Amino acid sequence: METQNFVPPDEKMLTFSAYGYQGTEVCVVDVATKRVTNLTNSPGEYDEPEGIFPDGRFTLVECDKQNKKGSSYVDLWKLRLDGGGYVERLTYFSDYPGYKSSNPVVSDDGLFMAFQMAKSKDPAGVGYGIFIYDLTMAKTYKR
């Protein structure tokens, strides 16, 4: 288990990674009721929540949904926190052998994401450049 962040605006929910349960899942816990909800329900996938959008509707996720090769082959996805399972792929670094994208954060206004490019064989946290992703402009150029 790895805690990530409280969900704004009321911060009554906390996101965390559940390691070893069907792979790695994105979960939230209601801090008042202690009820845990699995948001990804994706056996065999690596899903780790990272930055939460300021409106509390989405979180960024390091995920291998596109290739199911594990945490060394992740890209960044946007996951809706309502439990409905909506995801949107944001980066495509793992489509190129030897690379991944990781460690994303969302700007306080929700307009930008900062993240790093990494080599798939390097340990978590090692990066080779910081990228700024314009979330508004990306909608125009979506694949």
N, CA, C and O atoms as a GROMACS GRO file, in nm:
protein
  572
    1MET      N    1   0.084  -0.117   0.000
    1MET     CA    2   0.000   0.000   0.000
    1MET      C    3   0.089   0.124   0.000
    1MET      O    4   0.191   0.129   0.068
    2GLU      N    5   0.048   0.224  -0.077
    2GLU     CA    6   0.118   0.352  -0.079
    2GLU      C    7   0.014   0.463  -0.088
    2GLU      O    8  -0.061   0.471  -0.185
    3THR      N    9   0.010   0.548   0.014
    3THR     CA   10  -0.083   0.661   0.010
    3THR      C   11  -0.038   0.761  -0.094
    3THR      O   12   0.081   0.773  -0.124
    4GLN      N   13  -0.134   0.834  -0.150
    4GLN     CA   14  -0.101   0.936  -0.248
    4GLN      C   15  -0.148   1.074  -0.203
    4GLN      O   16  -0.066   1.159  -0.168
    5ASN      N   17  -0.281   1.098  -0.204
    5ASN     CA   18  -0.327   1.232  -0.174
    5ASN      C   19  -0.473   1.233  -0.132
    5ASN      O   20  -0.549   1.141  -0.164
    6PHE      N   21  -0.510   1.338  -0.061
    6PHE     CA   22  -0.650   1.361  -0.030
    6PHE      C   23  -0.719   1.417  -0.154
    6PHE      O   24  -0.657   1.488  -0.234
    7VAL      N   25  -0.846   1.385  -0.171
    7VAL     CA   26  -0.922   1.430  -0.287
    7VAL      C   27  -0.991   1.562  -0.254
    7VAL      O   28  -1.075   1.568  -0.163
    8PRO      N   29  -0.957   1.670  -0.328
    8PRO     CA   30  -1.023   1.798  -0.306
    8PRO      C   31  -1.167   1.793  -0.360
    8PRO      O   32  -1.198   1.701  -0.434
    9PRO      N   33  -1.252   1.884  -0.328
    9PRO     CA   34  -1.224   2.000  -0.244
    9PRO      C   35  -1.243   1.975  -0.095
    9PRO      O   36  -1.188   2.049  -0.013
   10ASP      N   37  -1.320   1.872  -0.057
   10ASP     CA   38  -1.350   1.853   0.086
   10ASP      C   39  -1.252   1.762   0.158
   10ASP      O   40  -1.253   1.756   0.281
   11GLU      N   41  -1.167   1.691   0.084
   11GLU     CA   42  -1.062   1.604   0.140
   11GLU      C   43  -1.116   1.496   0.234
   11GLU      O   44  -1.053   1.464   0.335
   12LYS      N   45  -1.234   1.442   0.201
   12LYS     CA   46  -1.293   1.334   0.279
   12LYS      C   47  -1.252   1.196   0.228
   12LYS      O   48  -1.280   1.094   0.292
   13MET      N   49  -1.184   1.193   0.112
   13MET     CA   50  -1.137   1.068   0.052
   13MET      C   51  -0.986   1.077   0.036
   13MET      O   52  -0.930   1.185   0.017
   14LEU      N   53  -0.920   0.962   0.044
   14LEU     CA   54  -0.776   0.952   0.029
   14LEU      C   55  -0.746   0.847  -0.078
   14LEU      O   56  -0.798   0.736  -0.071
   15THR      N   57  -0.662   0.882  -0.176
   15THR     CA   58  -0.624   0.784  -0.279
   15THR      C   59  -0.500   0.707  -0.233
   15THR      O   60  -0.416   0.759  -0.160
   16PHE      N   61  -0.492   0.581  -0.277
   16PHE     CA   62  -0.375   0.500  -0.247
   16PHE      C   63  -0.361   0.388  -0.349
   16PHE      O   64  -0.456   0.353  -0.419
   17SER      N   65  -0.241   0.334  -0.357
   17SER     CA   66  -0.212   0.217  -0.441
   17SER      C   67  -0.227   0.093  -0.354
   17SER      O   68  -0.175   0.088  -0.243
   18ALA      N   69  -0.298  -0.005  -0.406
   18ALA     CA   70  -0.309  -0.135  -0.338
   18ALA      C   71  -0.221  -0.233  -0.414
   18ALA      O   72  -0.261  -0.286  -0.518
   19TYR      N   73  -0.102  -0.257  -0.362
   19TYR     CA   74  -0.006  -0.347  -0.428
   19TYR      C   75  -0.037  -0.492  -0.394
   19TYR      O   76  -0.076  -0.524  -0.281
   20GLY      N   77  -0.020  -0.580  -0.492
   20GLY     CA   78  -0.035  -0.723  -0.468
   20GLY      C   79  -0.177  -0.773  -0.475
   20GLY      O   80  -0.199  -0.894  -0.462
   21TYR      N   81  -0.273  -0.686  -0.496
   21TYR     CA   82  -0.412  -0.729  -0.510
   21TYR      C   83  -0.446  -0.720  -0.658
   21TYR      O   84  -0.470  -0.611  -0.708
   22GLN      N   85  -0.449  -0.832  -0.727
   22GLN     CA   86  -0.477  -0.837  -0.871
   22GLN      C   87  -0.372  -0.762  -0.953
   22GLN      O   88  -0.400  -0.727  -1.068
   23GLY      N   89  -0.255  -0.738  -0.899
   23GLY     CA   90  -0.155  -0.651  -0.962
   23GLY      C   91  -0.139  -0.530  -0.873
   23GLY      O   92  -0.104  -0.543  -0.756
   24THR      N   93  -0.165  -0.413  -0.927
   24THR     CA   94  -0.168  -0.290  -0.847
   24THR      C   95  -0.293  -0.214  -0.884
   24THR      O   96  -0.320  -0.193  -1.002
   25GLU      N   97  -0.370  -0.173  -0.786
   25GLU     CA   98  -0.497  -0.106  -0.810
   25GLU      C   99  -0.497   0.035  -0.752
   25GLU      O  100  -0.426   0.064  -0.656
   26VAL      N  101  -0.579   0.122  -0.811
   26VAL     CA  102  -0.604   0.255  -0.757
   26VAL      C  103  -0.728   0.245  -0.669
   26VAL      O  104  -0.835   0.205  -0.715
   27CYS      N  105  -0.712   0.283  -0.543
   27CYS     CA  106  -0.823   0.276  -0.449
   27CYS      C  107  -0.841   0.410  -0.378
   27CYS      O  108  -0.749   0.492  -0.374
   28VAL      N  109  -0.960   0.431  -0.324
   28VAL     CA  110  -0.987   0.545  -0.237
   28VAL      C  111  -1.048   0.492  -0.108
   28VAL      O  112  -1.119   0.391  -0.109
   29VAL      N  113  -1.021   0.561   0.000
   29VAL     CA  114  -1.084   0.528   0.127
   29VAL      C  115  -1.156   0.653   0.176
   29VAL      O  116  -1.100   0.763   0.176
   30ASP      N  117  -1.280   0.634   0.218
   30ASP     CA  118  -1.356   0.742   0.281
   30ASP      C  119  -1.306   0.750   0.425
   30ASP      O  120  -1.322   0.655   0.501
   31VAL      N  121  -1.245   0.862   0.462
   31VAL     CA  122  -1.181   0.870   0.593
   31VAL      C  123  -1.281   0.868   0.708
   31VAL      O  124  -1.243   0.834   0.820
   32ALA      N  125  -1.406   0.903   0.684
   32ALA     CA  126  -1.507   0.900   0.790
   32ALA      C  127  -1.562   0.758   0.811
   32ALA      O  128  -1.571   0.711   0.924
   33THR      N  129  -1.600   0.692   0.701
   33THR     CA  130  -1.663   0.561   0.712
   33THR      C  131  -1.564   0.445   0.705
   33THR      O  132  -1.598   0.332   0.741
   34LYS      N  133  -1.441   0.473   0.659
   34LYS     CA  134  -1.335   0.372   0.639
   34LYS      C  135  -1.365   0.278   0.522
   34LYS      O  136  -1.298   0.176   0.506
   35ARG      N  137  -1.465   0.311   0.441
   35ARG     CA  138  -1.501   0.228   0.326
   35ARG      C  139  -1.398   0.245   0.215
   35ARG      O  140  -1.366   0.358   0.177
   36VAL      N  141  -1.348   0.134   0.163
   36VAL     CA  142  -1.249   0.133   0.055
   36VAL      C  143  -1.319   0.098  -0.076
   36VAL      O  144  -1.400   0.005  -0.082
   37THR      N  145  -1.286   0.173  -0.182
   37THR     CA  146  -1.340   0.147  -0.315
   37THR      C  147  -1.225   0.129  -0.412
   37THR      O  148  -1.136   0.214  -0.420
   38ASN      N  149  -1.227   0.019  -0.486
   38ASN     CA  150  -1.128  -0.007  -0.591
   38ASN      C  151  -1.178   0.064  -0.717
   38ASN      O  152  -1.283   0.029  -0.771
   39LEU      N  153  -1.102   0.162  -0.765
   39LEU     CA  154  -1.145   0.241  -0.881
   39LEU      C  155  -1.103   0.182  -1.015
   39LEU      O  156  -1.164   0.215  -1.117
   40THR      N  157  -1.003   0.096  -1.017
   40THR     CA  158  -0.956   0.044  -1.145
   40THR      C  159  -1.005  -0.097  -1.175
   40THR      O  160  -1.036  -0.127  -1.291
   41ASN      N  161  -1.014  -0.183  -1.077
   41ASN     CA  162  -1.060  -0.320  -1.099
   41ASN      C  163  -1.000  -0.379  -1.227
   41ASN      O  164  -1.072  -0.423  -1.316
   42SER      N  165  -0.868  -0.379  -1.234
   42SER     CA  166  -0.801  -0.423  -1.356
   42SER      C  167  -0.695  -0.528  -1.324
   42SER      O  168  -0.576  -0.495  -1.315
   43PRO      N  169  -0.736  -0.653  -1.307
   43PRO     CA  170  -0.641  -0.760  -1.275
   43PRO      C  171  -0.528  -0.767  -1.376
   43PRO      O  172  -0.549  -0.757  -1.497
   44GLY      N  173  -0.406  -0.785  -1.325
   44GLY     CA  174  -0.291  -0.800  -1.412
   44GLY      C  175  -0.233  -0.670  -1.464
   44GLY      O  176  -0.138  -0.672  -1.543
   45GLU      N  177  -0.289  -0.556  -1.423
   45GLU     CA  178  -0.236  -0.427  -1.466
   45GLU      C  179  -0.165  -0.358  -1.351
   45GLU      O  180  -0.193  -0.383  -1.234
   46TYR      N  181  -0.074  -0.269  -1.387
   46TYR     CA  182  -0.009  -0.183  -1.289
   46TYR      C  183  -0.078  -0.048  -1.298
   46TYR      O  184  -0.075   0.017  -1.402
   47ASP      N  185  -0.141  -0.005  -1.189
   47ASP     CA  186  -0.212   0.123  -1.182
   47ASP      C  187  -0.171   0.193  -1.053
   47ASP      O  188  -0.207   0.147  -0.944
   48GLU      N  189  -0.098   0.303  -1.063
   48GLU     CA  190  -0.056   0.377  -0.944
   48GLU      C  191  -0.104   0.521  -0.954
   48GLU      O  192  -0.065   0.593  -1.046
   49PRO      N  193  -0.189   0.565  -0.859
   49PRO     CA  194  -0.237   0.704  -0.863
   49PRO      C  195  -0.125   0.801  -0.830
   49PRO      O  196  -0.037   0.772  -0.749
   50GLU      N  197  -0.131   0.916  -0.893
   50GLU     CA  198  -0.032   1.020  -0.868
   50GLU      C  199  -0.105   1.152  -0.840
   50GLU      O  200  -0.180   1.160  -0.742
   51GLY      N  201  -0.085   1.254  -0.923
   51GLY     CA  202  -0.143   1.386  -0.899
   51GLY      C  203  -0.294   1.389  -0.916
   51GLY      O  204  -0.348   1.328  -1.009
   52ILE      N  205  -0.361   1.460  -0.827
   52ILE     CA  206  -0.507   1.476  -0.834
   52ILE      C  207  -0.540   1.614  -0.889
   52ILE      O  208  -0.477   1.714  -0.852
   53PHE      N  209  -0.638   1.620  -0.977
   53PHE     CA  210  -0.682   1.747  -1.032
   53PHE      C  211  -0.750   1.830  -0.923
   53PHE      O  212  -0.815   1.773  -0.835
   54PRO      N  213  -0.735   1.963  -0.928
   54PRO     CA  214  -0.785   2.048  -0.820
   54PRO      C  215  -0.936   2.041  -0.798
   54PRO      O  216  -0.984   2.069  -0.689
   55ASP      N  217  -1.012   2.003  -0.901
   55ASP     CA  218  -1.157   1.992  -0.883
   55ASP      C  219  -1.197   1.859  -0.820
   55ASP      O  220  -1.314   1.838  -0.787
   56GLY      N  221  -1.100   1.767  -0.802
   56GLY     CA  222  -1.126   1.639  -0.738
   56GLY      C  223  -1.197   1.537  -0.825
   56GLY      O  224  -1.237   1.432  -0.776
   57ARG      N  225  -1.213   1.565  -0.954
   57ARG     CA  226  -1.284   1.473  -1.042
   57ARG      C  227  -1.195   1.365  -1.103
   57ARG      O  228  -1.243   1.257  -1.139
   58PHE      N  229  -1.063   1.393  -1.115
   58PHE     CA  230  -0.971   1.300  -1.181
   58PHE      C  231  -0.841   1.290  -1.103
   58PHE      O  232  -0.805   1.380  -1.027
   59THR      N  233  -0.772   1.178  -1.124
   59THR     CA  234  -0.634   1.163  -1.078
   59THR      C  235  -0.550   1.115  -1.196
   59THR      O  236  -0.601   1.052  -1.288
   60LEU      N  237  -0.423   1.146  -1.191
   60LEU     CA  238  -0.329   1.091  -1.289
   60LEU      C  239  -0.285   0.954  -1.240
   60LEU      O  240  -0.273   0.931  -1.120
   61VAL      N  241  -0.261   0.863  -1.333
   61VAL     CA  242  -0.225   0.726  -1.298
   61VAL      C  243  -0.109   0.681  -1.386
   61VAL      O  244  -0.113   0.697  -1.508
   62GLU      N  245  -0.005   0.624  -1.324
   62GLU     CA  246   0.098   0.552  -1.398
   62GLU      C  247   0.039   0.414  -1.426
   62GLU      O  248   0.002   0.342  -1.333
   63CYS      N  249   0.030   0.378  -1.553
   63CYS     CA  250  -0.044   0.256  -1.588
   63CYS      C  251   0.020   0.185  -1.707
   63CYS      O  252   0.077   0.247  -1.796
   64ASP      N  253   0.009   0.052  -1.706
   64ASP     CA  254   0.057  -0.029  -1.818
   64ASP      C  255  -0.058  -0.090  -1.897
   64ASP      O  256  -0.041  -0.193  -1.962
   65LYS      N  257  -0.175  -0.028  -1.892
   65LYS     CA  258  -0.294  -0.079  -1.961
   65LYS      C  259  -0.267  -0.103  -2.110
   65LYS      O  260  -0.324  -0.195  -2.170
   66GLN      N  261  -0.181  -0.022  -2.170
   66GLN     CA  262  -0.154  -0.030  -2.313
   66GLN      C  263  -0.069  -0.150  -2.352
   66GLN      O  264  -0.068  -0.189  -2.468
   67ASN      N  265   0.002  -0.210  -2.256
   67ASN     CA  266   0.091  -0.323  -2.291
   67ASN      C  267   0.096  -0.434  -2.186
   67ASN      O  268   0.143  -0.544  -2.216
   68LYS      N  269   0.048  -0.409  -2.067
   68LYS     CA  270   0.045  -0.506  -1.956
   68LYS      C  271   0.182  -0.570  -1.928
   68LYS      O  272   0.192  -0.690  -1.905
   69LYS      N  273   0.288  -0.485  -1.932
   69LYS     CA  274   0.424  -0.533  -1.907
   69LYS      C  275   0.477  -0.496  -1.770
   69LYS      O  276   0.590  -0.531  -1.738
   70GLY      N  277   0.400  -0.426  -1.688
   70GLY     CA  278   0.444  -0.393  -1.553
   70GLY      C  279   0.491  -0.249  -1.538
   70GLY      O  280   0.485  -0.170  -1.632
   71SER      N  281   0.538  -0.218  -1.418
   71SER     CA  282   0.571  -0.081  -1.381
   71SER      C  283   0.688  -0.021  -1.458
   71SER      O  284   0.706   0.101  -1.456
   72SER      N  285   0.766  -0.101  -1.524
   72SER     CA  286   0.878  -0.049  -1.604
   72SER      C  287   0.834  -0.002  -1.742
   72SER      O  288   0.915   0.049  -1.819
   73TYR      N  289   0.706  -0.020  -1.774
   73TYR     CA  290   0.656   0.013  -1.908
   73TYR      C  291   0.527   0.094  -1.900
   73TYR      O  292   0.431   0.067  -1.972
   74VAL      N  293   0.525   0.193  -1.812
   74VAL     CA  294   0.403   0.270  -1.789
   74VAL      C  295   0.396   0.396  -1.875
   74VAL      O  296   0.498   0.448  -1.922
   75ASP      N  297   0.275   0.442  -1.893
   75ASP     CA  298   0.246   0.574  -1.946
   75ASP      C  299   0.147   0.638  -1.851
   75ASP      O  300   0.102   0.576  -1.755
   76LEU      N  301   0.113   0.762  -1.880
   76LEU     CA  302   0.026   0.838  -1.791
   76LEU      C  303  -0.116   0.840  -1.845
   76LEU      O  304  -0.141   0.865  -1.963
   77TRP      N  305  -0.208   0.814  -1.755
   77TRP     CA  306  -0.350   0.809  -1.786
   77TRP      C  307  -0.424   0.901  -1.689
   77TRP      O  308  -0.375   0.932  -1.580
   78LYS      N  309  -0.541   0.943  -1.730
   78LYS     CA  310  -0.629   1.025  -1.648
   78LYS      C  311  -0.747   0.936  -1.609
   78LYS      O  312  -0.816   0.883  -1.697
   79LEU      N  313  -0.771   0.920  -1.479
   79LEU     CA  314  -0.877   0.832  -1.427
   79LEU      C  315  -0.981   0.916  -1.355
   79LEU      O  316  -0.948   0.995  -1.266
   80ARG      N  317  -1.107   0.898  -1.392
   80ARG     CA  318  -1.216   0.966  -1.322
   80ARG      C  319  -1.235   0.901  -1.186
   80ARG      O  320  -1.234   0.778  -1.174
   81LEU      N  321  -1.252   0.983  -1.084
   81LEU     CA  322  -1.262   0.934  -0.946
   81LEU      C  323  -1.404   0.901  -0.902
   81LEU      O  324  -1.427   0.876  -0.783
   82ASP      N  325  -1.500   0.899  -0.993
   82ASP     CA  326  -1.639   0.870  -0.956
   82ASP      C  327  -1.669   0.720  -0.948
   82ASP      O  328  -1.780   0.681  -0.912
   83GLY      N  329  -1.570   0.636  -0.981
   83GLY     CA  330  -1.590   0.492  -0.973
   83GLY      C  331  -1.645   0.430  -1.100
   83GLY      O  332  -1.666   0.309  -1.105
   84GLY      N  333  -1.670   0.511  -1.202
   84GLY     CA  334  -1.727   0.460  -1.327
   84GLY      C  335  -1.628   0.394  -1.421
   84GLY      O  336  -1.669   0.332  -1.519
   85GLY      N  337  -1.497   0.406  -1.393
   85GLY     CA  338  -1.396   0.339  -1.472
   85GLY      C  339  -1.344   0.416  -1.593
   85GLY      O  340  -1.263   0.362  -1.668
   86TYR      N  341  -1.388   0.541  -1.614
   86TYR     CA  342  -1.340   0.618  -1.729
   86TYR      C  343  -1.191   0.646  -1.717
   86TYR      O  344  -1.145   0.697  -1.615
   87VAL      N  345  -1.116   0.613  -1.823
   87VAL     CA  346  -0.973   0.645  -1.831
   87VAL      C  347  -0.943   0.704  -1.968
   87VAL      O  348  -1.010   0.675  -2.067
   88GLU      N  349  -0.839   0.788  -1.971
   88GLU     CA  350  -0.795   0.849  -2.096
   88GLU      C  351  -0.642   0.847  -2.097
   88GLU      O  352  -0.578   0.896  -2.003
   89ARG      N  353  -0.585   0.792  -2.201
   89ARG     CA  354  -0.439   0.787  -2.212
   89ARG      C  355  -0.387   0.926  -2.251
   89ARG      O  356  -0.438   0.989  -2.343
   90LEU      N  357  -0.283   0.972  -2.178
   90LEU     CA  358  -0.227   1.104  -2.203
   90LEU      C  359  -0.090   1.099  -2.270
   90LEU      O  360  -0.059   1.185  -2.353
   91THR      N  361  -0.006   1.000  -2.237
   91THR     CA  362   0.128   0.993  -2.294
   91THR      C  363   0.150   0.860  -2.366
   91THR      O  364   0.077   0.763  -2.345
   92TYR      N  365   0.252   0.858  -2.452
   92TYR     CA  366   0.278   0.742  -2.538
   92TYR      C  367   0.425   0.704  -2.540
   92TYR      O  368   0.473   0.646  -2.638
   93PHE      N  369   0.498   0.734  -2.433
   93PHE     CA  370   0.641   0.705  -2.428
   93PHE      C  371   0.669   0.555  -2.436
   93PHE      O  372   0.767   0.514  -2.498
   94SER      N  373   0.586   0.473  -2.374
   94SER     CA  374   0.613   0.329  -2.372
   94SER      C  375   0.592   0.263  -2.508
   94SER      O  376   0.624   0.145  -2.525
   95ASP      N  377   0.537   0.336  -2.604
   95ASP     CA  378   0.525   0.283  -2.740
   95ASP      C  379   0.663   0.273  -2.807
   95ASP      O  380   0.678   0.207  -2.909
   96TYR      N  381   0.761   0.340  -2.747
   96TYR     CA  382   0.898   0.340  -2.798
   96TYR      C  383   0.983   0.252  -2.705
   96TYR      O  384   0.998   0.286  -2.588
   97PRO      N  385   1.038   0.143  -2.754
   97PRO     CA  386   1.111   0.049  -2.669
   97PRO      C  387   1.216   0.119  -2.582
   97PRO      O  388   1.297   0.198  -2.629
   98GLY      N  389   1.212   0.085  -2.453
   98GLY     CA  390   1.310   0.136  -2.358
   98GLY      C  391   1.268   0.260  -2.282
   98GLY      O  392   1.345   0.311  -2.201
   99TYR      N  393   1.146   0.312  -2.306
   99TYR     CA  394   1.105   0.438  -2.242
   99TYR      C  395   0.971   0.425  -2.171
   99TYR      O  396   0.890   0.337  -2.200
  100LYS      N  397   0.950   0.517  -2.079
  100LYS     CA  398   0.824   0.529  -2.008
  100LYS      C  399   0.809   0.674  -1.962
  100LYS      O  400   0.905   0.752  -1.969
  101SER      N  401   0.692   0.711  -1.917
  101SER     CA  402   0.670   0.842  -1.856
  101SER      C  403   0.619   0.817  -1.714
  101SER      O  404   0.548   0.720  -1.689
  102SER      N  405   0.655   0.908  -1.622
  102SER     CA  406   0.620   0.882  -1.482
  102SER      C  407   0.621   1.009  -1.398
  102SER      O  408   0.656   1.117  -1.445
  103ASN      N  409   0.583   0.992  -1.272
  103ASN     CA  410   0.587   1.094  -1.169
  103ASN      C  411   0.512   1.223  -1.205
  103ASN      O  412   0.569   1.332  -1.194
  104PRO      N  413   0.386   1.213  -1.249
  104PRO     CA  414   0.314   1.332  -1.289
  104PRO      C  415   0.255   1.409  -1.170
  104PRO      O  416   0.221   1.352  -1.067
  105VAL      N  417   0.245   1.539  -1.188
  105VAL     CA  418   0.174   1.627  -1.094
  105VAL      C  419   0.089   1.723  -1.177
  105VAL      O  420   0.123   1.754  -1.291
  106VAL      N  421  -0.020   1.770  -1.119
  106VAL     CA  422  -0.111   1.863  -1.186
  106VAL      C  423  -0.091   2.001  -1.125
  106VAL      O  424  -0.076   2.015  -1.004
  107SER      N  425  -0.092   2.103  -1.211
  107SER     CA  426  -0.080   2.240  -1.162
  107SER      C  427  -0.203   2.277  -1.078
  107SER      O  428  -0.309   2.216  -1.092
  108ASP      N  429  -0.187   2.375  -0.991
  108ASP     CA  430  -0.295   2.415  -0.902
  108ASP      C  431  -0.420   2.463  -0.976
  108ASP      O  432  -0.530   2.455  -0.922
  109ASP      N  433  -0.403   2.513  -1.099
  109ASP     CA  434  -0.519   2.557  -1.177
  109ASP      C  435  -0.576   2.445  -1.265
  109ASP      O  436  -0.678   2.465  -1.331
  110GLY      N  437  -0.511   2.329  -1.266
  110GLY     CA  438  -0.559   2.214  -1.343
  110GLY      C  439  -0.535   2.223  -1.492
  110GLY      O  440  -0.588   2.141  -1.568
  111LEU      N  441  -0.456   2.320  -1.537
  111LEU     CA  442  -0.435   2.340  -1.680
  111LEU      C  443  -0.312   2.267  -1.734
  111LEU      O  444  -0.302   2.243  -1.855
  112PHE      N  445  -0.219   2.232  -1.646
  112PHE     CA  446  -0.094   2.171  -1.690
  112PHE      C  447  -0.059   2.049  -1.605
  112PHE      O  448  -0.100   2.037  -1.490
  113MET      N  449   0.019   1.961  -1.665
  113MET     CA  450   0.074   1.846  -1.595
  113MET      C  451   0.225   1.851  -1.617
  113MET      O  452   0.271   1.872  -1.729
  114ALA      N  453   0.301   1.831  -1.512
  114ALA     CA  454   0.446   1.815  -1.523
  114ALA      C  455   0.476   1.667  -1.498
  114ALA      O  456   0.414   1.604  -1.411
  115PHE      N  457   0.571   1.612  -1.574
  115PHE     CA  458   0.608   1.472  -1.556
  115PHE      C  459   0.749   1.452  -1.609
  115PHE      O  460   0.809   1.545  -1.663
  116GLN      N  461   0.801   1.332  -1.593
  116GLN     CA  462   0.936   1.303  -1.642
  116GLN      C  463   0.935   1.190  -1.743
  116GLN      O  464   0.849   1.102  -1.741
  117MET      N  465   1.034   1.194  -1.830
  117MET     CA  466   1.062   1.082  -1.918
  117MET      C  467   1.163   0.994  -1.844
  117MET      O  468   1.252   1.045  -1.776
  118ALA      N  469   1.148   0.864  -1.858
  118ALA     CA  470   1.239   0.773  -1.790
  118ALA      C  471   1.271   0.656  -1.882
  118ALA      O  472   1.200   0.629  -1.979
  119LYS      N  473   1.378   0.587  -1.850
  119LYS     CA  474   1.413   0.464  -1.921
  119LYS      C  475   1.348   0.348  -1.847
  119LYS      O  476   1.349   0.343  -1.724
  120SER      N  477   1.293   0.255  -1.922
  120SER     CA  478   1.216   0.147  -1.861
  120SER      C  479   1.296   0.060  -1.766
  120SER      O  480   1.238   0.000  -1.675
  121LYS      N  481   1.425   0.050  -1.781
  121LYS     CA  482   1.507  -0.035  -1.695
  121LYS      C  483   1.555   0.036  -1.567
  121LYS      O  484   1.609  -0.029  -1.478
  122ASP      N  485   1.536   0.167  -1.558
  122ASP     CA  486   1.582   0.241  -1.440
  122ASP      C  487   1.483   0.227  -1.324
  122ASP      O  488   1.364   0.204  -1.347
  123PRO      N  489   1.532   0.241  -1.201
  123PRO     CA  490   1.442   0.232  -1.086
  123PRO      C  491   1.343   0.348  -1.083
  123PRO      O  492   1.364   0.451  -1.148
  124ALA      N  493   1.235   0.330  -1.009
  124ALA     CA  494   1.133   0.434  -0.994
  124ALA      C  495   1.197   0.563  -0.945
  124ALA      O  496   1.284   0.561  -0.858
  125GLY      N  497   1.152   0.674  -1.000
  125GLY     CA  498   1.201   0.804  -0.958
  125GLY      C  499   1.314   0.861  -1.039
  125GLY      O  500   1.341   0.981  -1.033
  126VAL      N  501   1.383   0.778  -1.117
  126VAL     CA  502   1.493   0.826  -1.201
  126VAL      C  503   1.433   0.880  -1.330
  126VAL      O  504   1.352   0.814  -1.395
  127GLY      N  505   1.472   1.002  -1.367
  127GLY     CA  506   1.416   1.063  -1.488
  127GLY      C  507   1.522   1.133  -1.571
  127GLY      O  508   1.633   1.157  -1.525
  128TYR      N  509   1.485   1.166  -1.694
  128TYR     CA  510   1.577   1.227  -1.790
  128TYR      C  511   1.514   1.349  -1.856
  128TYR      O  512   1.524   1.366  -1.977
  129GLY      N  513   1.451   1.431  -1.779
  129GLY     CA  514   1.391   1.553  -1.832
  129GLY      C  515   1.251   1.573  -1.780
  129GLY      O  516   1.175   1.478  -1.762
  130ILE      N  517   1.219   1.698  -1.756
  130ILE     CA  518   1.086   1.734  -1.710
  130ILE      C  519   1.008   1.789  -1.829
  130ILE      O  520   1.058   1.871  -1.905
  131PHE      N  521   0.887   1.741  -1.844
  131PHE     CA  522   0.800   1.785  -1.953
  131PHE      C  523   0.679   1.857  -1.894
  131PHE      O  524   0.629   1.820  -1.788
  132ILE      N  525   0.633   1.959  -1.964
  132ILE     CA  526   0.510   2.030  -1.926
  132ILE      C  527   0.406   1.999  -2.034
  132ILE      O  528   0.429   2.023  -2.153
  133TYR      N  529   0.294   1.946  -1.991
  133TYR     CA  530   0.187   1.901  -2.080
  133TYR      C  531   0.070   1.997  -2.064
  133TYR      O  532   0.016   2.010  -1.954
  134ASP      N  533   0.032   2.064  -2.170
  134ASP     CA  534  -0.081   2.157  -2.169
  134ASP      C  535  -0.209   2.076  -2.187
  134ASP      O  536  -0.240   2.032  -2.298
  135LEU      N  537  -0.284   2.056  -2.079
  135LEU     CA  538  -0.402   1.970  -2.083
  135LEU      C  539  -0.512   2.027  -2.171
  135LEU      O  540  -0.588   1.951  -2.231
  136THR      N  541  -0.523   2.160  -2.179
  136THR     CA  542  -0.624   2.222  -2.264
  136THR      C  543  -0.590   2.204  -2.411
  136THR      O  544  -0.675   2.163  -2.490
  137MET      N  545  -0.466   2.233  -2.447
  137MET     CA  546  -0.424   2.220  -2.587
  137MET      C  547  -0.426   2.074  -2.632
  137MET      O  548  -0.453   2.046  -2.748
  138ALA      N  549  -0.398   1.982  -2.542
  138ALA     CA  550  -0.394   1.840  -2.578
  138ALA      C  551  -0.529   1.791  -2.629
  138ALA      O  552  -0.534   1.700  -2.712
  139LYS      N  553  -0.638   1.850  -2.580
  139LYS     CA  554  -0.772   1.810  -2.628
  139LYS      C  555  -0.785   1.835  -2.778
  139LYS      O  556  -0.855   1.761  -2.848
  140THR      N  557  -0.720   1.939  -2.828
  140THR     CA  558  -0.725   1.974  -2.970
  140THR      C  559  -0.652   1.872  -3.055
  140THR      O  560  -0.693   1.844  -3.168
  141TYR      N  561  -0.544   1.816  -3.002
  141TYR     CA  562  -0.459   1.726  -3.079
  141TYR      C  563  -0.472   1.580  -3.038
  141TYR      O  564  -0.384   1.499  -3.067
  142LYS      N  565  -0.580   1.546  -2.971
  142LYS     CA  566  -0.599   1.410  -2.921
  142LYS      C  567  -0.594   1.309  -3.034
  142LYS      O  568  -0.650   1.330  -3.142
  143ARG      N  569  -0.525   1.196  -3.009
  143ARG     CA  570  -0.512   1.088  -3.108
  143ARG      C  571  -0.646   1.028  -3.139
  143ARG      O  572  -0.656   0.936  -3.220
   0.00000   0.00000   0.00000
